[in-house]
Amino acid sequence: MRFFKWLAVVIALAAFMAGCGGDGEEKAPEAAAVKEPIKIGGMIDLSGPTSEVGNPYADGVKAGMAYINDNGGINGRPIEFMLEDTGYKTERGQDIYNRFVFQEKVVAIQGFGTAVSQDLKAQIATDKIPNFTASYSADLTDPAQAPYNFFIATDYSTQLRCDLKWFKDNFKGEGAPKVAFVYPDHPYGKTPIAAGKEYALELGYEVVGEENVSLGAKEADANPAIIRLKELTPDFTWIGGTTKSTAAIIKSAKANGFETNFFVNIWGCDEDLVRLAGDAAEGVYSNQAAAVYGADVPGMKIIEKYTDGKPQMTHFSRGFTSALVMAEGLKIADAQGELTGEALKTALETLTDVDTMGLTPKISFTPEDHRPNMGILLYQVQGGKLVLVEEVSLERRADWLGK
């Protein structure tokens, strides 16, 4: 009997030692403590018609994810960021999305273009997968229309309204200022035009012209539109394209002697414009939602570190910020329990005046309103560089939500 009692003690002791681990098992508890990564999908145009801005934006998102992981991840959980090229094609975007959601089981998407974002709007709501897109279409700010869409820049319509208000307030001419619109016949280009016209009339502008110039236009392609606009003598002319098409338009204007104050949307003027358009870029006004490279704000010091001090286009800063803001929501959702797309949406809708280390105006979301803020950073090309003119902000009008 004593033999069996002794054997039982030996077995119990062996089990205890096995549970504790011997000298060669010291790393077992650490391995057990490794937390499961959080999968985030990236769907950005890296080769299509908007790739000249898509690539720096994607680089910014990747740098933001690296910064988050280097600083503890999401409550100790690393982010696994998977980036795919949509080529700005809806079919390819759909294929990538399905793989991310149904095979990779991502919690959220870092998206990009208007065409792909609009195509997926209903599906992401059904699947409950938040999409942090870089398509800043106004309808994506209305939870009634797009409950799972979020972004960190003021929507295209509000950007245009900010410009119109600032120019009207600073107009020195006589009579009603005249405004014209140039944009591609494309969902991205057309999105803010109705809102811009309506607000221009409300402010007392005379809307005198409207022309389509494609995203792939060369200077010669822009000439007919510019010649027609020249006859209308607008004081201000909106350009709603990308940097390459903006360069074609303003070079055509210079060659044809068309004098106006050009103001350009968020994707149509960046550090590349002077290289592409030369002297024609001088004086052009530019909407931005994030600080340009080298700006004296805390977040730029971090970006400079992650880019080894090599200047990046302003689109990089927005991509970086998009990752930061998503992380704020992820941390809240993860801390509250199981991390799902639905939980992330709920967490994001609690964010109030998030400070992005000075990279953007402060950001807030509510269950009823996904407009991150109501302001822009208005820059102007001066001496070949983007120079901040003023931060412009409007009231959060309910009748503008989603329009």
C-alpha positions in Angstrom: 0.0 0.0 0.0 2.8 2.4 0.9 4.4 1.6 -2.5 1.3 2.8 -4.3 1.1 6.0 -2.1 4.7 6.7 -2.9 4.1 6.1 -6.6 1.1 8.5 -6.5 3.3 11.2 -4.9 6.0 10.7 -7.6 3.4 11.0 -10.4 1.9 14.1 -8.9 5.3 15.7 -8.5 6.2 14.8 -12.1 3.0 16.4 -13.3 3.6 19.5 -11.2 7.2 19.8 -12.6 5.9 19.3 -16.2 3.4 22.1 -15.7 6.0 24.4 -14.3 8.6 23.5 -17.0 12.2 22.7 -16.4 15.3 24.6 -17.3 14.8 24.0 -21.0 11.2 25.2 -21.0 11.6 28.8 -19.9 10.3 30.2 -23.1 7.0 28.2 -23.1 5.1 30.8 -21.1 6.3 33.5 -23.5 5.1 31.6 -26.5 1.7 31.1 -24.8 1.5 34.8 -24.3 1.9 35.7 -28.0 -1.4 37.3 -29.0 -3.3 36.6 -32.2 -2.7 39.2 -34.9 -5.5 41.4 -36.2 -6.0 41.0 -40.0 -6.6 44.2 -42.0 -7.0 44.2 -45.8 -5.7 46.9 -48.0 -7.4 47.6 -51.4 -5.6 50.5 -53.2 -5.0 51.4 -56.9 -1.3 50.8 -57.4 -1.3 50.4 -61.2 -4.5 52.0 -62.6 -5.5 55.6 -63.5 -5.1 57.0 -60.0 -2.0 55.0 -59.1 0.2 58.1 -59.1 -1.6 59.1 -55.9 -2.5 55.6 -54.8 1.1 54.5 -54.3 2.1 57.2 -51.9 -1.2 56.8 -50.1 -0.5 53.0 -49.7 3.0 53.7 -48.5 1.6 56.0 -45.8 -0.9 53.3 -44.7 1.9 50.7 -44.5 4.1 53.1 -42.5 1.2 53.8 -40.1 0.7 50.1 -39.6 4.4 49.6 -38.9 4.3 52.5 -36.4 1.3 51.0 -34.6 3.0 47.6 -34.4 6.3 49.1 -33.2 4.4 50.7 -30.3 2.6 47.7 -28.9 0.1 47.0 -31.6 -3.6 46.9 -30.6 -3.4 46.2 -26.8 -0.5 43.9 -27.5 -1.9 42.3 -30.7 0.0 43.0 -33.9 -1.7 44.1 -37.0 -1.3 41.9 -40.1 -1.8 44.2 -43.0 -2.4 42.6 -46.4 -2.2 45.1 -49.4 -3.6 44.3 -52.8 -3.8 46.3 -56.1 -7.3 47.0 -57.3 -6.1 48.8 -60.5 -9.1 51.0 -59.9 -11.3 48.2 -61.3 -14.5 47.2 -59.6 -14.3 43.6 -60.7 -10.8 43.2 -59.3 -11.9 45.0 -56.1 -14.8 42.6 -55.6 -12.5 39.6 -56.0 -10.0 41.0 -53.5 -12.7 41.9 -51.1 -14.3 38.5 -51.1 -10.9 36.8 -50.5 -10.1 39.2 -47.6 -13.5 38.8 -45.9 -14.4 35.1 -46.5 -10.9 33.5 -46.6 -8.6 35.8 -44.6 -11.3 36.8 -42.2 -10.2 40.5 -42.0 -11.8 42.7 -39.4 -11.7 45.8 -41.6 -10.5 47.3 -44.9 -8.2 50.2 -45.8 -9.8 51.1 -49.1 -9.2 53.7 -51.7 -11.0 54.8 -54.9 -14.6 56.0 -55.4 -15.5 53.4 -58.1 -14.5 50.5 -55.9 -15.8 52.0 -52.7 -19.2 52.7 -54.2 -19.4 49.3 -55.7 -18.8 47.7 -52.3 -20.9 50.1 -50.2 -23.9 47.8 -49.8 -21.9 44.6 -49.4 -19.7 45.9 -46.6 -22.8 46.9 -44.8 -24.3 43.4 -45.2 -21.0 41.8 -44.1 -20.4 44.4 -41.3 -16.8 45.1 -42.4 -15.7 48.7 -41.8 -14.1 50.3 -44.8 -11.6 53.1 -44.1 -11.7 54.4 -47.7 -9.8 57.2 -49.4 -12.8 58.0 -51.5 -14.2 61.0 -49.7 -17.6 61.0 -51.4 -20.2 62.8 -49.3 -22.8 59.9 -49.4 -20.3 57.7 -47.6 -20.5 60.0 -44.5 -24.2 59.3 -44.0 -24.7 56.1 -41.8 -28.2 55.8 -43.3 -26.6 55.2 -46.7 -23.2 53.8 -45.8 -23.1 52.6 -42.2 -19.7 50.8 -42.4 -17.8 53.5 -44.3 -15.3 55.8 -42.5 -12.5 58.2 -43.6 -10.3 60.8 -42.1 -10.6 63.7 -44.6 -13.5 66.1 -45.1 -15.7 64.9 -47.8 -15.3 66.2 -51.4 -18.5 68.3 -51.2 -17.5 70.0 -47.9 -14.0 70.6 -49.3 -15.5 72.4 -52.2 -17.8 74.4 -50.0 -14.9 75.4 -47.8 -13.1 76.8 -50.8 -16.1 78.7 -52.1 -16.7 80.3 -48.7 -13.1 81.4 -48.3 -12.8 82.8 -51.8 -16.1 84.7 -51.4 -15.1 86.1 -48.1 -11.8 87.3 -49.6 -13.1 88.4 -53.0 -12.0 92.0 -53.9 -13.7 92.4 -57.2 -16.9 94.1 -58.1 -20.2 92.4 -58.5 -20.8 88.7 -58.0 -17.7 86.5 -58.4 -17.9 84.0 -61.3 -17.0 80.4 -60.8 -16.6 77.5 -63.3 -16.0 73.8 -62.8 -13.7 71.4 -64.6 -13.8 67.7 -63.8 -13.6 64.2 -65.3 -16.8 62.5 -66.4 -16.2 59.9 -63.7 -17.9 59.2 -60.3 -15.0 60.6 -58.4 -15.0 63.9 -60.4 -18.8 64.3 -60.5 -19.5 63.6 -56.8 -19.2 67.2 -55.4 -20.4 69.2 -58.4 -24.1 69.5 -57.5 -23.3 70.5 -53.9 -20.7 73.0 -55.1 -23.1 74.7 -57.5 -25.9 74.9 -54.9 -23.6 76.4 -52.3 -22.0 78.8 -54.8 -25.5 80.2 -55.6 -26.3 80.4 -51.9 -23.2 82.5 -51.4 -23.9 84.8 -54.3 -21.6 83.4 -57.0 -22.5 83.3 -60.7 -21.9 79.8 -62.0 -20.7 80.4 -65.6 -19.2 77.2 -67.0 -18.8 73.5 -66.7 -16.4 71.3 -68.6 -15.2 67.6 -68.6 -11.5 66.8 -68.9 -10.5 63.2 -68.5 -8.1 61.8 -65.9 -5.7 60.8 -68.6 -5.8 64.1 -70.5 -2.8 65.7 -72.1 -2.4 69.5 -72.6 -3.9 69.2 -76.1 -6.9 67.3 -74.8 -7.7 70.1 -72.4 -7.4 72.9 -75.0 -11.0 72.9 -76.2 -12.4 73.1 -72.7 -10.0 75.9 -71.7 -10.8 77.9 -74.8 -14.5 77.8 -74.1 -13.9 78.7 -70.4 -11.7 81.6 -71.3 -14.6 83.3 -73.1 -16.6 83.1 -69.8 -13.9 84.9 -67.7 -14.5 83.1 -64.4 -12.8 84.6 -61.4 -12.4 81.1 -59.9 -12.1 77.7 -61.6 -12.4 74.4 -59.8 -10.4 71.4 -61.0 -11.5 68.0 -59.8 -9.1 65.5 -61.3 -5.7 64.1 -60.3 -2.3 65.7 -60.4 -1.6 64.7 -64.1 -4.9 66.0 -65.4 -4.5 69.2 -63.3 -1.1 69.8 -64.9 -2.6 69.4 -68.4 -5.4 71.9 -67.6 -3.2 74.6 -66.1 -0.6 74.2 -68.8 -3.3 74.6 -71.4 -4.6 77.7 -69.5 -1.2 79.3 -69.5 -0.6 78.6 -73.2 -4.0 80.0 -74.1 -3.8 83.1 -71.9 -6.6 82.0 -69.7 -6.3 83.9 -66.4 -8.3 82.7 -63.4 -7.8 81.5 -59.8 -7.5 77.8 -60.0 -8.5 75.8 -56.9 -8.0 72.0 -56.9 -9.4 69.1 -55.1 -7.5 66.9 -52.7 -6.1 64.5 -55.3 -5.4 67.0 -58.0 -2.6 69.1 -56.4 0.5 67.7 -54.6 4.2 68.1 -54.6 4.4 66.6 -58.1 2.4 69.4 -59.7 5.3 71.8 -60.1 7.4 69.1 -61.7 4.6 68.3 -64.1 3.4 71.8 -64.9 6.3 74.1 -64.2 5.5 77.8 -63.9 1.9 77.1 -64.7 1.4 75.7 -61.2 2.4 79.0 -59.5 -0.5 80.5 -57.6 -2.8 77.4 -57.8 -4.8 76.7 -54.6 -4.9 73.2 -53.2 -7.2 71.4 -50.8 -5.4 69.2 -48.3 -6.7 67.2 -45.4 -3.2 66.4 -43.9 0.0 68.4 -43.3 2.5 68.4 -46.1 5.9 66.7 -45.6 8.1 68.7 -43.2 5.3 70.6 -41.5 6.1 71.5 -37.9 3.7 69.2 -36.1 4.5 66.2 -33.8 3.2 63.6 -36.2 5.5 64.7 -38.9 8.5 63.9 -36.8 7.3 60.3 -36.7 6.7 60.2 -40.4 10.1 61.6 -41.1 11.6 58.8 -38.9 9.7 56.1 -40.9 10.8 57.6 -44.2 14.4 58.2 -43.3 13.8 61.9 -43.9 13.0 61.4 -47.5 10.2 63.8 -48.6 6.9 62.2 -49.4 3.7 63.5 -51.1 0.9 64.7 -48.9 -1.1 61.6 -49.8 1.4 59.7 -47.7 0.3 61.7 -44.6 -3.3 60.9 -45.1 -2.6 57.2 -45.5 -0.6 57.3 -42.3 -3.4 59.1 -40.5 -6.0 56.7 -41.7 -4.1 53.8 -40.1 -3.8 55.8 -36.8 -7.5 56.5 -36.5 -8.5 53.0 -37.4 -6.2 51.8 -34.6 -8.0 54.1 -32.1 -11.2 52.2 -32.8 -9.5 48.8 -32.8 -8.1 49.4 -29.3 -11.5 50.3 -27.9 -13.3 47.4 -29.5 -10.5 44.9 -28.6 -10.6 46.0 -24.9 -14.3 45.5 -24.7 -14.3 41.9 -25.8 -14.4 40.0 -29.1 -13.0 42.1 -31.9 -15.4 42.1 -34.9 -16.3 44.5 -37.7 -19.5 45.4 -35.9 -17.7 46.0 -32.6 -15.2 48.2 -34.5 -17.9 50.3 -36.1 -19.5 50.9 -32.6 -16.1 51.8 -31.2 -15.3 54.2 -34.0 -18.6 56.0 -33.4 -17.5 57.0 -29.9 -14.4 58.8 -31.1 -14.5 62.5 -30.3 -11.9 65.1 -31.3 -9.1 62.6 -31.9 -5.8 64.4 -32.1 -3.8 62.9 -34.9 -0.6 64.5 -33.6 -1.4 67.6 -35.6 -1.4 65.8 -39.0 -5.1 66.6 -39.6 -7.9 68.6 -38.1 -9.3 66.7 -35.1 -11.6 63.7 -36.0 -14.9 62.6 -34.6 -17.6 60.1 -35.5 -21.1 59.5 -34.2 -23.7 56.8 -35.0 -25.7 59.5 -36.9 -22.8 61.3 -38.7 -19.6 59.9 -40.1 -18.2 63.3 -41.2 -14.8 63.3 -39.6 -14.7 67.1 -39.4 -15.8 70.1 -41.5 -12.4 71.6 -42.4 -9.6 71.7 -44.9 -6.0 72.9 -45.0 -5.9 75.4 -47.8 -2.5 75.5 -49.5 -1.2 77.5 -52.4 1.8 76.9 -54.7 4.2 79.7 -53.9 7.7 79.7 -55.2 7.3 76.1 -56.4 6.2 74.8 -53.0 3.0 74.1 -51.2 2.5 76.8 -48.6 -0.3 76.7 -46.0 -2.7 79.7 -46.4 -5.3 78.9 -43.8 -7.2 76.2 -42.1 -10.8 76.7 -43.2 -13.8 75.2 -41.4 -17.5 75.3 -41.8 -20.5 74.6 -39.5 -21.8 71.0 -39.4 -25.0 71.6 -41.2 -27.5 68.7 -41.0 -28.8 69.4 -44.5 -25.3 68.7 -45.9 -24.9 65.3 -44.5 -24.5 62.8 -47.3 -24.7 65.4 -50.0 
